[in-house]
Amino acid sequence: MWTPTLVLIAVTTLAACVTLGGGLYELLVVDPAWPKRPGIIQPRNGGISRVRFWLPAHTAFEVLLIVTLVVAWGDANVRVALLVALVSHAVLRVWSLVDFVPKALAFEKADPATVDEAAAWLADVREGQDG
């Protein structure tokens, strides 16, 4: 395998790590805060715009993954690993687009004052504060 292919694999891996890092940031920083302050994830209420990160991050990773698969197709070991990555990512994206994204968009459009208190209760349970 020649060096440009290895560089492309490394860049694709870096893009995958960026999406992993974004997910960890949301899990550890954003998700614990929003149930008590729903406006924090509602861009129209001054909250963060998740799409500003996720759209370019996923697009870059997906394009890089496909290009890397095409370029490295000749190496059977790399091809199998990249096909597994592609299929795994495709399953994740389909689930996300069918289930998660519509729910997240609906929540982002909801009035923060009408958000169910169950979300705040769930945050307390996660933090071990429910008594």
C-alpha positions in Angstrom: 0.0 0.0 0.0 1.4 3.4 -0.9 1.7 6.4 1.3 -1.2 8.6 0.0 -3.6 5.7 0.7 -2.3 5.5 4.3 -2.6 9.3 4.7 -6.2 9.0 3.4 -7.0 6.2 5.9 -5.5 8.3 8.7 -7.5 11.4 7.7 -10.7 9.3 7.5 -9.9 7.8 11.0 -9.4 11.4 12.3 -12.8 12.4 10.9 -14.3 9.4 12.7 -12.6 10.4 15.9 -14.1 14.0 15.5 -17.6 12.5 15.3 -16.8 10.3 18.3 -15.5 13.4 20.2 -18.6 15.4 19.3 -20.8 12.6 20.6 -18.9 12.3 23.9 -19.1 16.1 24.3 -22.9 16.0 23.9 -23.2 13.1 26.3 -20.9 14.5 29.0 -21.5 18.2 28.7 -24.7 19.1 26.8 -27.1 16.2 27.7 -26.8 16.6 31.5 -27.7 20.3 31.2 -30.6 20.4 28.8 -33.4 18.7 30.7 -33.5 21.5 33.2 -32.8 24.2 30.7 -34.4 23.1 27.4 -33.5 26.3 25.7 -29.8 25.3 25.8 -30.4 23.1 22.7 -32.9 25.3 21.0 -31.1 27.6 18.5 -34.1 29.9 18.2 -33.9 30.5 22.0 -30.1 31.2 22.0 -29.0 27.6 22.5 -26.5 25.6 20.6 -27.1 24.6 17.0 -26.2 20.9 16.8 -26.6 20.9 13.0 -23.8 23.3 12.6 -21.4 20.6 13.9 -23.1 17.4 12.9 -23.9 18.1 9.3 -20.3 19.0 8.2 -18.8 16.3 10.5 -21.0 13.5 9.1 -20.7 14.7 5.5 -16.9 14.9 5.7 -16.6 11.5 7.3 -19.0 9.9 4.9 -17.3 11.3 1.8 -13.8 10.4 3.2 -15.0 6.9 4.0 -16.3 6.3 0.5 -13.2 7.8 -1.2 -10.9 5.8 1.1 -12.8 2.6 0.2 -12.5 3.3 -3.5 -8.8 4.2 -3.2 -7.9 1.2 -1.0 -10.1 -1.3 -2.8 -7.1 -3.3 -4.0 -6.0 -4.3 -0.5 -8.4 -7.1 0.7 -7.7 -6.6 4.4 -8.3 -2.8 4.2 -11.3 -3.3 2.0 -13.0 -5.6 4.5 -12.4 -3.2 7.4 -13.6 -0.3 5.4 -16.7 -2.1 4.3 -17.5 -3.0 7.9 -17.1 0.6 8.8 -19.3 1.7 5.9 -22.1 -0.7 6.7 -21.9 0.0 10.4 -22.1 3.8 9.7 -24.9 3.4 7.3 -27.0 1.4 9.8 -26.3 4.1 12.4 -27.3 6.9 10.0 -30.5 5.2 8.9 -31.5 4.7 12.6 -30.6 8.3 13.4 -32.5 9.8 10.4 -35.6 7.6 11.0 -35.8 7.8 14.8 -33.5 10.3 16.5 -33.4 13.3 14.2 -37.2 13.8 13.9 -37.5 13.6 17.7 -34.6 16.0 18.2 -36.0 18.5 15.7 -39.4 18.4 17.3 -37.9 19.0 20.7 -35.8 21.9 19.4 -39.0 23.5 18.2 -41.0 23.0 21.4 -41.7 25.8 23.8 -39.2 25.4 26.7 -42.0 26.2 29.2 -43.9 23.1 28.0 -41.1 20.6 28.2 -42.2 17.6 30.2 -40.8 17.5 33.8 -39.9 13.9 33.2 -36.8 15.0 31.3 -35.6 17.0 34.4 -36.5 14.0 36.7 -34.5 11.7 34.4 -31.5 14.1 34.6 -31.7 14.0 38.5 -31.9 10.2 38.4 -28.8 10.0 36.2 -27.0 12.3 38.7 -28.2 10.1 41.7 -30.3 12.9 43.2 -33.7 11.3 43.1 -34.8 10.3 46.6 
